[in-house]
Amino acid sequence: VERSDSGGCEEESFEFLIVSSTGQTWHFEAGSFEERDAWVQAIESQILASLQCCESSKNKARMDSQSEAVAIQAIRNASGNSLCVDCGAPNPTWASLNLGALICIECSGIHRNLGTHLSRVRSLDLDDWPRELTLVLTSIGNTTANSIWEKSPQGRKPTPDSSREEREAWIRAKYEQKLFLAPLPEAEGPLAEQLLRAVRDKDLELVLLLLAHSKKEQLNVSTGDGDGRPALHVACDMGLVVITQLLLWVRGDTGVARVGRRYGGCGVAMGGGGGCGVVMGWP
Ligand SMILES: [Zn+2]
């Protein structure tokens, strides 16, 4: 913004110009020196404010992409994650969220066909990785996933060169028919009760194993063990982000869990589309 100097002219002038970064100019005239200076000051402070706002949103975007890169690297570093969990192809770029495993692009197509009740596919490169999902993937990883789903493999495991038919037969046998699944530990009581104990013990691997063996209906029951609250409420109350997220997926909830203890109680709020408002809350 420039104040125009009338250069000793007799006639008083209260003009000012706005010059854009592209050289465009706008010419204004105020009623007095005071008015002109007030306008110039107001416009300059607006320009400064919008520059600062621009800069801070740029910084935020940069920070977000940096922390996202760190998150994805942490996922890649989890044990076994350098190879596809199903065919062993190097540097897999897709993930199965609920299995907590990385898969190659070929196997990801077959996983998608299994349905989200068995495998929720997400791209490492193309999708967002909020903290909760990153935690699920870094806490599980391919080694743990296969210690459960591929404990006793039968037949020949696919290789990166296997045909689609060979891969599909293996993947369906593994996750749909559960032919290679690790056996349940010998334990007393129904699955829902065992699950509740595993949650209380914060035993993620046992939770994964129990979930792999159970059907949705078996888990949505309140148990006689403890205060009657289901495992999901207990996991949430204990602030167990990964287990809470896994249990929400078993229920068929699609969003990302925000686990928190607020207002003296616990609640899980769902973010990320799907229109799930707050799904739980209790005093
Ligand atoms: Zn693969």
Residues whose N, C-alpha, C, O or C-beta is under 5 A from the ligand:
A	BS01	ZN	C84 D86 C87 G88 A89 I103 C104 C107
